[in-house]
Amino acid sequence: MQTESTRKEGNRPPRPRLDDGTELKDQVITIRRVTKVVKGGKNLSFAALVAIGDERGQIGIGKGKAREVPSAIAKAVEHAKKHMIRIQLADTTIPHMIRGEADAGVVILRPASKGTGVIAGGAVRIILELAGVKDILTKSLRSPNPISVAHATMDALMKLKNPEQVARDRGKGKGPVEK
């Protein structure tokens, strides 16, 4: 009989962790069944899009493709870990309104007052919750494709800037940011 410390829990690998020991949470955004027509028939595989984050401002998305769903998800998680970014948060929301674009997907993110919650759907909601955003208003325009929407959301999050840094870049003082 094995002790609890050496016993393995199912087939799932242990949760990924960052270098500083914080635990990453992953969530599947979409899984697609993909077929490739070849001489002998059709090859079936699965493509997975996964978001991974620490709910403290770090987020990444990744795509993986394999013949089985668990393998595709594992590949997507590895890809997401390699492409993580740190986003700028202002308490429980984002510092300013931003628009992100990727292919046909367009996403508008607006800061919201405390207690509003995450007003978003689909891929945008998953990404923002894993990033640690608690209050935000969003609108997804043009494409309903979850892959395009996810990339547009990441584009918007990468464009976010710290108000103090912008003031320094413009040669303004350290005082409060005026609207």
Secondary structure, DSSP 4 states (H G I P E B T S, - for coil): ---TTT---SSSPPPPB-TTSPBPEEEEEEEEEEEEEETTEEEEEEEEEEEEE-SSSEEEEEEEEESSHHHHHHHHHHHHHHT-EE---BTTB-SS-EEEEETTEEEEEEE--TT--EE--HHHHHHHHHHT--SEEEEEEE---HHHHHHHHHHHHHH---HHHHHHHTT--SSPPP-
